[in-house]
């Protein structure tokens, strides 16, 4: 049975979250991942969860409020009108990853849903690679709408979609 456990900067589960990330993205620099995961724990309205199966970490999801000063927000906001509603009081799911051998069992969906039900913002943002059709399909099925279909970040060879979701006045 899958259990979801919250983590923060002082939690030993942060190490488990990083282990999942390293398994899902083995070609990415672990030092950069640690710095990013650690930095995000300090942002406003941070929420992070590790999915455990038989005491082994198999999934991770985390996010925080998107606002000026947060690097992703500052990177993507200029392609939108400064007053675009999607960026007003929005929570961004930063990472949602499940190890390959456990994909297709609803773990990513559980992490997704827990993140959205524990955070306090009335809307949410998420991005994924244009070529990640599986993730895009899952997000579409969960009511996410495209805000930008081919975002290109400087010094990054990948193109991304940016999606938004209205959650209502409050989710708590």
Wavefront OBJ file of the C-alpha trace (Angstrom):
o trace
v 0.000 0.000 0.000
v 1.249 3.474 -0.867
v 1.686 5.924 1.981
v 2.350 9.635 1.434
v 4.508 11.427 3.974
v 5.120 15.167 4.142
v 8.662 16.437 4.241
v 10.433 19.724 4.827
v 14.007 20.966 5.114
v 14.598 19.331 8.505
v 12.929 16.039 7.651
v 14.996 12.923 6.950
v 12.486 12.297 4.139
v 14.204 15.030 2.119
v 16.942 12.458 1.441
v 14.288 9.986 0.259
v 12.785 12.639 -2.022
v 16.209 13.207 -3.566
v 16.724 9.440 -3.990
v 13.509 9.232 -6.020
v 14.545 12.204 -8.130
v 17.952 10.618 -8.827
v 16.289 7.373 -9.919
v 13.841 9.141 -12.221
v 16.409 11.597 -13.627
v 19.804 9.815 -13.362
v 21.445 12.174 -15.847
v 20.762 15.290 -13.769
v 23.322 16.790 -11.401
v 22.541 15.632 -7.827
v 24.100 18.771 -6.308
v 21.805 21.014 -8.336
v 18.834 18.826 -7.380
v 19.719 19.073 -3.668
v 20.087 22.854 -3.920
v 16.746 23.197 -5.727
v 14.835 20.882 -3.384
v 16.361 22.634 -0.360
v 15.672 26.141 -1.698
v 12.033 25.353 -2.406
v 11.425 24.185 1.169
v 11.963 27.810 2.182
v 9.431 29.317 -0.212
v 6.010 30.471 0.865
v 3.391 27.710 1.118
v 5.860 24.900 0.397
v 4.329 21.414 0.427
v 6.282 18.255 -0.314
v 5.417 14.564 -0.109
v 7.294 11.321 -0.539
v 5.365 8.230 -1.653
v 6.554 5.088 0.137
v 5.891 1.486 -0.863
v 7.076 -1.120 1.653
v 9.292 1.522 3.307
v 10.965 2.376 -0.012
v 10.599 5.820 -1.576
v 8.967 5.459 -5.005
v 7.544 8.912 -5.692
v 7.998 12.573 -4.871
v 5.935 15.673 -5.359
v 6.468 19.205 -4.157
v 5.490 22.746 -4.868
v 5.189 26.231 -3.465
v 3.451 29.499 -4.112
v 4.534 31.204 -7.342
v 5.470 34.851 -6.837
v 8.093 37.391 -7.960
v 11.520 36.394 -6.693
v 10.953 32.666 -7.260
v 13.179 31.787 -10.257
v 10.558 29.849 -12.267
v 7.988 32.602 -11.776
v 10.471 35.253 -12.868
v 11.428 33.154 -15.902
v 7.924 32.455 -17.256
v 5.892 35.461 -16.119
v 7.320 37.768 -18.837
v 5.669 35.692 -21.595
v 2.304 36.548 -20.026
v 0.584 39.825 -19.278
v 1.831 40.968 -15.864
v -1.741 40.798 -14.557
v -2.546 37.388 -16.068
v -5.005 35.722 -13.661
v -3.143 32.392 -13.714
v -0.221 33.976 -11.851
v -2.290 35.680 -9.180
v -2.162 33.753 -5.887
v -1.092 30.506 -7.561
v 0.596 27.370 -6.274
v 3.121 25.747 -8.605
v 3.718 22.023 -8.646
v 7.465 21.970 -9.169
v 8.177 18.264 -9.257
v 5.989 15.199 -9.637
v 7.969 12.017 -10.262
v 7.481 8.274 -9.827
v 10.151 5.637 -10.379
v 9.668 3.726 -13.633
v 8.754 0.352 -12.125
v 5.888 1.938 -10.153
v 4.409 4.153 -12.862
v 0.862 3.424 -13.963
v -0.303 2.523 -10.440
v -1.831 5.874 -9.484
v 1.056 7.062 -7.314
v 1.604 10.228 -9.343
v -2.120 10.940 -9.169
v -2.110 10.539 -5.386
v 0.834 12.920 -5.060
v -0.825 15.401 -7.442
v -4.113 15.335 -5.563
v -2.500 15.621 -2.118
v -0.455 18.621 -3.218
v -3.531 20.408 -4.534
v -5.659 19.657 -1.475
v -3.058 20.751 1.087
v -2.011 24.076 -0.414
v -4.046 27.272 0.155
v -4.096 29.014 -3.250
v -7.181 29.268 -5.516
v -5.258 28.260 -8.645
v -2.278 26.148 -9.612
v 0.435 26.023 -12.257
v 2.492 23.167 -13.643
v 4.926 22.705 -16.505
v 6.285 19.696 -18.321
v 8.211 18.925 -21.467
v 6.280 19.339 -24.720
v 7.270 15.750 -25.537
v 6.041 14.287 -22.210
v 2.726 13.135 -23.630
v 1.960 10.821 -20.705
v 2.178 13.626 -18.131
v 0.280 16.030 -20.365
v -2.514 13.503 -20.817
v -2.776 12.942 -17.069
v -2.924 16.687 -16.423
v -5.519 17.205 -19.151
v -7.687 14.460 -17.614
v -7.420 16.208 -14.246
v -8.716 19.496 -15.663
v -5.503 21.388 -16.366
v -5.646 23.877 -19.273
v -2.830 25.031 -21.517
v -1.551 28.551 -20.896
v 1.521 28.285 -23.150
v 2.352 25.405 -25.488
v 6.001 25.957 -26.392
v 7.883 27.826 -23.699
v 11.639 27.961 -24.314
v 13.907 28.680 -21.373
v 17.344 30.175 -21.965
v 20.170 27.614 -21.977
v 17.690 24.713 -22.021
v 17.281 22.587 -25.163
v 13.782 21.426 -24.161
v 10.482 23.157 -24.834
v 7.783 23.157 -22.173
v 4.053 23.508 -21.837
v 2.731 25.630 -19.004
v -0.645 24.625 -17.671
v -3.036 26.185 -15.177
v -5.912 24.953 -13.082
v -8.580 26.888 -11.215
v -9.171 25.335 -7.802
v -11.796 27.682 -6.404
v -11.750 30.272 -3.646
v -9.933 28.038 -1.182
v -8.886 24.411 -1.141
v -8.471 24.080 2.626
l 1 2 3 4 5 6 7 8 9 10 11 12 13 14 15 16 17 18 19 20 21 22 23 24 25 26 27 28 29 30 31 32 33 34 35 36 37 38 39 40 41 42 43 44 45 46 47 48 49 50 51 52 53 54 55 56 57 58 59 60 61 62 63 64 65 66 67 68 69 70 71 72 73 74 75 76 77 78 79 80 81 82 83 84 85 86 87 88 89 90 91 92 93 94 95 96 97 98 99 100 101 102 103 104 105 106 107 108 109 110 111 112 113 114 115 116 117 118 119 120 121 122 123 124 125 126 127 128 129 130 131 132 133 134 135 136 137 138 139 140 141 142 143 144 145 146 147 148 149 150 151 152 153 154 155 156 157 158 159 160 161 162 163 164 165 166 167 168 169 170 171 172
